[in-house]
Amino acid sequence: MDPVQIASDIGRSALQVTLMLALPLLLTGLAVGVIISVLQAATQVQEQTLSFIPKILAMMAVLYLLMPVLIQTLVQYARETFLAIKTVPY
């Protein structure tokens, strides 16, 4: 296989893995932010710091729950990357 193609595949895989690792946390932050914003709009409490703590706590909870899956995904990517690099002809 062409070294340029291997490097391109590794880069594409890196972007996909990054998205897969970050997406649950980002979606959690988005969902909690929207819920807090709706509650703030309904109660007319416009405190900027009010949404920060619930977002952080929710994201930490999701990270704690998904940590085994996220680590497994990262280890699998690293293993595949090292095997791909190993097959590069010099």
MDTraj code that builds the backbone (N, CA, C; nanometers):
import mdtraj as md
import numpy as np

residues = "MET ASP PRO VAL GLN ILE ALA SER ASP ILE GLY ARG SER ALA LEU GLN VAL THR LEU MET LEU ALA LEU PRO LEU LEU LEU THR GLY LEU ALA VAL GLY VAL ILE ILE SER VAL LEU GLN ALA ALA THR GLN VAL GLN GLU GLN THR LEU SER PHE ILE PRO LYS ILE LEU ALA MET MET ALA VAL LEU TYR LEU LEU MET PRO VAL LEU ILE GLN THR LEU VAL GLN TYR ALA ARG GLU THR PHE LEU ALA ILE LYS THR VAL PRO TYR".split()
xyz = np.array([
    [0.0843, -0.1179, 0.0000],
    [0.0000, 0.0000, 0.0000],
    [0.0889, 0.1243, 0.0000],
    [0.0423, 0.2257, -0.0620],
    [0.1149, 0.3515, -0.0755],
    [0.1255, 0.4221, 0.0604],
    [0.2458, 0.4697, 0.0985],
    [0.2609, 0.5396, 0.2270],
    [0.1718, 0.6626, 0.2399],
    [0.1484, 0.7321, 0.1306],
    [0.0614, 0.8499, 0.1352],
    [-0.0817, 0.8080, 0.1659],
    [-0.1245, 0.6985, 0.1077],
    [-0.2599, 0.6475, 0.1344],
    [-0.2727, 0.6038, 0.2800],
    [-0.1700, 0.5400, 0.3333],
    [-0.1720, 0.4976, 0.4735],
    [-0.1799, 0.6192, 0.5655],
    [-0.1003, 0.7220, 0.5372],
    [-0.1035, 0.8439, 0.6184],
    [-0.2398, 0.9119, 0.6097],
    [-0.2981, 0.9125, 0.4918],
    [-0.4308, 0.9711, 0.4737],
    [-0.5361, 0.8938, 0.5526],
    [-0.5275, 0.7611, 0.5486],
    [-0.6212, 0.6779, 0.6245],
    [-0.6054, 0.6987, 0.7747],
    [-0.4815, 0.7106, 0.8212],
    [-0.4576, 0.7339, 0.9643],
    [-0.5137, 0.8696, 1.0051],
    [-0.4944, 0.9717, 0.9232],
    [-0.5486, 1.1041, 0.9535],
    [-0.7000, 1.1054, 0.9568],
    [-0.7617, 1.0384, 0.8601],
    [-0.9076, 1.0298, 0.8573],
    [-0.9598, 0.9555, 0.9786],
    [-0.8930, 0.8462, 1.0136],
    [-0.9331, 0.7705, 1.1316],
    [-0.9166, 0.8531, 1.2586],
    [-0.8109, 0.9339, 1.2647],
    [-0.7888, 1.0193, 1.3821],
    [-0.9037, 1.1182, 1.3988],
    [-0.9489, 1.1766, 1.2897],
    [-1.0613, 1.2704, 1.2973],
    [-1.1901, 1.1998, 1.3395],
    [-1.2128, 1.0791, 1.2871],
    [-1.3323, 1.0043, 1.3234],
    [-1.3310, 0.9658, 1.4710],
    [-1.2163, 0.9192, 1.5197],
    [-1.2059, 0.8797, 1.6603],
    [-1.2218, 1.0013, 1.7505],
    [-1.1633, 1.1136, 1.7121],
    [-1.1780, 1.2359, 1.7907],
    [-1.3239, 1.2758, 1.8008],
    [-1.3949, 1.2678, 1.6914],
    [-1.5366, 1.3008, 1.6916],
    [-1.6156, 1.2030, 1.7782],
    [-1.5853, 1.0740, 1.7675],
    [-1.6558, 0.9735, 1.8470],
    [-1.6292, 0.9913, 1.9967],
    [-1.5087, 1.0340, 2.0332],
    [-1.4761, 1.0528, 2.1737],
    [-1.5375, 1.1808, 2.2301],
    [-1.5434, 1.2849, 2.1500],
    [-1.5909, 1.4142, 2.1991],
    [-1.7422, 1.4313, 2.1894],
    [-1.8052, 1.3618, 2.0962],
    [-1.9467, 1.3843, 2.0700],
    [-2.0372, 1.3608, 2.1908],
    [-2.0217, 1.2531, 2.2682],
    [-2.1112, 1.2361, 2.3843],
    [-2.1009, 1.3512, 2.4841],
    [-1.9804, 1.3987, 2.5087],
    [-1.9638, 1.5088, 2.6036],
    [-2.0211, 1.6386, 2.5486],
    [-1.9965, 1.6645, 2.4215],
    [-2.0479, 1.7870, 2.3609],
    [-2.2004, 1.7878, 2.3548],
    [-2.2591, 1.6737, 2.3207],
    [-2.4049, 1.6663, 2.3151],
    [-2.4665, 1.6798, 2.4539],
    [-2.4005, 1.6254, 2.5544],
    [-2.4486, 1.6409, 2.6916],
    [-2.4456, 1.7875, 2.7329],
    [-2.3349, 1.8544, 2.7060],
    [-2.3254, 1.9967, 2.7377],
    [-2.4298, 2.0783, 2.6646],
    [-2.4534, 2.0433, 2.5379],
    [-2.5539, 2.1144, 2.4589],
    [-2.6937, 2.0935, 2.5169],
    [-2.7270, 1.9681, 2.5472],
    [-2.8606, 1.9374, 2.5989],
    [-2.8853, 2.0061, 2.7336],
    [-2.7885, 1.9964, 2.8228],
    [-2.8047, 2.0605, 2.9540],
    [-2.8114, 2.2121, 2.9374],
    [-2.7316, 2.2677, 2.8491],
    [-2.7353, 2.4112, 2.8246],
    [-2.8693, 2.4580, 2.7728],
    [-2.9273, 2.3815, 2.6814],
    [-3.0584, 2.4185, 2.6268],
    [-3.1655, 2.4096, 2.7353],
    [-3.1603, 2.3034, 2.8155],
    [-3.2597, 2.2887, 2.9227],
    [-3.2483, 2.4035, 3.0230],
    [-3.1272, 2.4362, 3.0630],
    [-3.1068, 2.5459, 3.1573],
    [-3.1518, 2.6792, 3.0952],
    [-3.1239, 2.6979, 2.9675],
    [-3.1650, 2.8219, 2.9002],
    [-3.3164, 2.8347, 2.8946],
    [-3.3842, 2.7240, 2.8696],
    [-3.5310, 2.7273, 2.8670],
    [-3.5841, 2.7600, 3.0065],
    [-3.5251, 2.6995, 3.1093],
    [-3.5675, 2.7288, 3.2458],
    [-3.5384, 2.8744, 3.2829],
    [-3.4251, 2.9250, 3.2401],
    [-3.3927, 3.0652, 3.2676],
    [-3.4895, 3.1591, 3.1955],
    [-3.5246, 3.1240, 3.0732],
    [-3.6187, 3.2081, 2.9993],
    [-3.7581, 3.2030, 3.0627],
    [-3.7954, 3.0851, 3.1123],
    [-3.9277, 3.0715, 3.1734],
    [-3.9351, 3.1458, 3.3065],
    [-3.8261, 3.1446, 3.3820],
    [-3.8261, 3.2105, 3.5129],
    [-3.7700, 3.3516, 3.5077],
    [-3.7197, 3.3911, 3.3936],
    [-3.6590, 3.5222, 3.3722],
    [-3.5414, 3.5480, 3.4670],
    [-3.4691, 3.4406, 3.5000],
    [-3.3458, 3.4530, 3.5777],
    [-3.2314, 3.4485, 3.4769],
    [-3.1639, 3.5578, 3.4566],
    [-3.0599, 3.5662, 3.3541],
    [-2.9213, 3.5688, 3.4170],
    [-2.8888, 3.4654, 3.4904],
    [-2.7571, 3.4539, 3.5527],
    [-2.6683, 3.3663, 3.4639],
    [-2.5558, 3.4197, 3.4208],
    [-2.4684, 3.3484, 3.3273],
    [-2.4027, 3.2265, 3.3919],
    [-2.3716, 3.2357, 3.5200],
    [-2.2994, 3.1266, 3.5860],
    [-2.3906, 3.0123, 3.6250],
    [-2.5204, 3.0302, 3.6150],
    [-2.6145, 2.9278, 3.6567],
    [-2.6055, 2.8012, 3.5711],
    [-2.5728, 2.8144, 3.4453],
    [-2.5687, 2.6969, 3.3571],
    [-2.4339, 2.6260, 3.3606],
    [-2.3334, 2.6893, 3.4156],
    [-2.1986, 2.6324, 3.4115],
    [-2.1858, 2.5071, 3.4985],
    [-2.2289, 2.5130, 3.6221],
    [-2.2139, 2.4004, 3.7148],
    [-2.2948, 2.2787, 3.6694],
    [-2.4212, 2.2913, 3.6309],
    [-2.4930, 2.1722, 3.5827],
    [-2.4298, 2.1093, 3.4582],
    [-2.3781, 2.1940, 3.3685],
    [-2.3119, 2.1394, 3.2487],
    [-2.1900, 2.0579, 3.2872],
    [-2.1064, 2.1137, 3.3751],
    [-1.9848, 2.0441, 3.4167],
    [-2.0197, 1.9134, 3.4864],
    [-2.1170, 1.9158, 3.5762],
    [-2.1557, 1.7942, 3.6483],
    [-2.2120, 1.6881, 3.5534],
    [-2.2952, 1.7304, 3.4593],
    [-2.3523, 1.6350, 3.3635],
    [-2.2436, 1.5755, 3.2741],
    [-2.1504, 1.6602, 3.2302],
    [-2.0433, 1.6101, 3.1441],
    [-1.9507, 1.5164, 3.2212],
    [-1.9253, 1.5454, 3.3482],
    [-1.8432, 1.4553, 3.4288],
    [-1.9133, 1.3221, 3.4503],
    [-2.0452, 1.3245, 3.4693],
    [-2.1211, 1.2004, 3.4866],
    [-2.1167, 1.1157, 3.3597],
    [-2.1353, 1.1799, 3.2450],
    [-2.1295, 1.1064, 3.1181],
    [-1.9896, 1.0516, 3.0947],
    [-1.8889, 1.1310, 3.1254],
    [-1.7513, 1.0843, 3.1109],
    [-1.7244, 0.9644, 3.2012],
    [-1.7735, 0.9695, 3.3237],
    [-1.7558, 0.8581, 3.4173],
    [-1.8253, 0.7324, 3.3655],
    [-1.9464, 0.7474, 3.3128],
    [-2.0217, 0.6315, 3.2643],
    [-1.9634, 0.5731, 3.1358],
    [-1.9134, 0.6593, 3.0480],
    [-1.8652, 0.6132, 2.9177],
    [-1.7145, 0.5894, 2.9119],
    [-1.6447, 0.6103, 3.0225],
    [-1.4993, 0.5973, 3.0214],
    [-1.4497, 0.4618, 2.9683],
    [-1.5089, 0.3481, 3.0088],
    [-1.4606, 0.2210, 2.9526],
    [-1.4739, 0.2125, 2.8011],
    [-1.5843, 0.2613, 2.7478],
    [-1.6061, 0.2578, 2.6030],
    [-1.5093, 0.3521, 2.5322],
    [-1.4899, 0.4703, 2.5887],
    [-1.4002, 0.5678, 2.5277],
    [-1.2562, 0.5180, 2.5279],
    [-1.2137, 0.4579, 2.6382],
    [-1.0777, 0.4050, 2.6444],
    [-1.0609, 0.2896, 2.5472],
    [-1.1612, 0.2026, 2.5384],
    [-1.1540, 0.0907, 2.4451],
    [-1.1434, 0.1411, 2.3009],
    [-1.2187, 0.2435, 2.2670],
    [-1.2119, 0.3019, 2.1327],
    [-1.0738, 0.3588, 2.1052],
    [-1.0177, 0.4288, 2.2026],
    [-0.8859, 0.4893, 2.1860],
    [-0.7770, 0.3839, 2.1739],
    [-0.7857, 0.2781, 2.2529],
    [-0.6864, 0.1706, 2.2459],
    [-0.6957, 0.0980, 2.1122],
    [-0.8173, 0.0751, 2.0653],
    [-0.8351, 0.0094, 1.9353],
    [-0.7765, 0.0956, 1.8235],
    [-0.7996, 0.2265, 1.8298],
    [-0.7425, 0.3158, 1.7287],
    [-0.5902, 0.3128, 1.7331],
    [-0.5338, 0.3176, 1.8528],
    [-0.3880, 0.3154, 1.8659],
    [-0.3312, 0.1851, 1.8103],
    [-0.3962, 0.0744, 1.8417],
    [-0.3501, -0.0554, 1.7918],
    [-0.3535, -0.0590, 1.6389],
    [-0.4644, -0.0136, 1.5801],
    [-0.4761, -0.0125, 1.4343],
    [-0.3737, 0.0823, 1.3710],
    [-0.3488, 0.1939, 1.4358],
    [-0.2514, 0.2899, 1.3832],
    [-0.1113, 0.2308, 1.3844],
    [-0.0745, 0.1683, 1.4957],
    [0.0589, 0.1069, 1.5024],
    [0.0748, -0.0053, 1.4010],
    [-0.0312, -0.0835, 1.3793],
    [-0.0228, -0.1893, 1.2786],
    [-0.0119, -0.1308, 1.1382],
    [-0.0816, -0.0203, 1.1139],
    [-0.0748, 0.0433, 0.9818],
    [0.0641, 0.1012, 0.9581],
    [0.1217, 0.1615, 1.0609],
    [0.2554, 0.2175, 1.0468],
    [0.3577, 0.1063, 1.0254],
    [0.3351, -0.0058, 1.0912],
    [0.4261, -0.1196, 1.0789],
    [0.4292, -0.1747, 0.9361],
    [0.3186, -0.1615, 0.8648],
    [0.3111, -0.2171, 0.7291],
    [0.3620, -0.1225, 0.6215],
    [0.4055, -0.0012, 0.6605],
    [0.4543, 0.0956, 0.5622],
    [0.5872, 0.0472, 0.5058],
    [0.5961, 0.0341, 0.3734],
    [0.7234, -0.0059, 0.3143],
    [0.8218, 0.1104, 0.3156],
    [0.9445, 0.0820, 0.3511],
    [1.0463, 0.1865, 0.3590],
    [1.1299, 0.1903, 0.2332],
])
top = md.Topology()
chain = top.add_chain()
for i, resn in enumerate(residues, 1):
    res = top.add_residue(resn, chain, resSeq=i)
    for name in ("N", "CA", "C"):
        top.add_atom(name, md.element.get_by_symbol(name[0]), res)
traj = md.Trajectory(xyz[None], top)
